[in-house]
Amino acid sequence: MSFKTTASIASFGGKLLKLTHDAATTACEMSLNLYLPPQATANPHAKVPVLFYLAGLTCTGDNCAEKGFFQHGARKRGIAIVYPDTSPRGLKIEGEDDAYDFGSGAGFYVDATQEPWSKGYKMYSYITKELPKALFSQFKELDGSRTSITGHSMGGHGALILFLKNPGLYKSVSAFAPIANPINCPWGQKAFKGYFGEEQQSMWAEHDATELVKSWKGPLPLLIDVGTGDNFYQQKQLLPENFAAAAKEAGVYDNDVKIRYHADYDHSYYFIASFADEHVDHAAKHLFAD
């Protein structure tokens, strides 16, 4: 289904497009933001690589587009940024709007198997298949062969598992304050119990970055940033140390892997904006490697 443009906003020399389209995987109309850098229109025969940004709990595709300042680095590097939503909207499932950490705004980038959530909560398939296919079909200036992925919090979890579950699909991965070991934190346990069922522990592990990295082979082009002033880090919701330990045990924690801790920074978009350029640079290193 083709996209409708509801707004076009000048941003850092390019255009930030606010888009909607009907999505089969999520059974509803989905909204997103697409930033096209000036390089996307400068040469009609050239294509620009793409960085997908996955947002965190309660967010939409607007939050980072308006407060994360990825466009600044993307303009310099000539990279398009896709900001999808975090869940389906308006499916009228009982309880979907009852909590900030489950249901609306909290799709966790998985394909739910548990009723009634399995009828539309298919964010994994939406992000990896339906959305990119639709974007690359309509926006010919985007290079579908060069994509990377990043995200924040729940979106950092999403970026990590989508990269680890789909070798070769993305050139690199990065994350801000990711939920790196969801099977061992309250947020992840609540989400996986609801979307998969409490007894489906193997499926939980298949969507946990710390478990997935244990079987990773080859280079791991990864950047993770965490603020030590982050309340959720302090409350053991993120558990990046568990991911780092698993990567080291698997023998993949090498020069390609960077996990950095920043004193005083919290979980907010002030933190993301402070290091957004470096995450764009990390993606650019791999998107332009060929």
Secondary structure as GFF3:
##gff-version 3
##sequence-region A 1 290
A	DSSP	beta_strand	4	11	.	.	.	ID=ss1
A	DSSP	beta_strand	14	23	.	.	.	ID=ss2
A	DSSP	beta_strand	28	36	.	.	.	ID=ss3
A	DSSP	alpha_helix	39	42	.	.	.	ID=ss4
A	DSSP	beta_strand	48	54	.	.	.	ID=ss5
A	DSSP	alpha_helix	62	67	.	.	.	ID=ss6
A	DSSP	alpha_helix	70	77	.	.	.	ID=ss7
A	DSSP	beta_strand	80	84	.	.	.	ID=ss8
A	DSSP	three_ten_helix	117	119	.	.	.	ID=ss9
A	DSSP	alpha_helix	123	125	.	.	.	ID=ss10
A	DSSP	pi_helix	126	130	.	.	.	ID=ss11
A	DSSP	alpha_helix	131	138	.	.	.	ID=ss12
A	DSSP	beta_strand	142	151	.	.	.	ID=ss13
A	DSSP	alpha_helix	154	165	.	.	.	ID=ss14
A	DSSP	beta_strand	173	176	.	.	.	ID=ss15
A	DSSP	three_ten_helix	182	184	.	.	.	ID=ss16
A	DSSP	alpha_helix	186	196	.	.	.	ID=ss17
A	DSSP	alpha_helix	201	205	.	.	.	ID=ss18
A	DSSP	alpha_helix	209	212	.	.	.	ID=ss19
A	DSSP	three_ten_helix	213	215	.	.	.	ID=ss20
A	DSSP	beta_strand	222	227	.	.	.	ID=ss21
A	DSSP	alpha_helix	231	234	.	.	.	ID=ss22
A	DSSP	alpha_helix	240	249	.	.	.	ID=ss23
A	DSSP	beta_strand	257	262	.	.	.	ID=ss24
A	DSSP	alpha_helix	269	287	.	.	.	ID=ss25
###
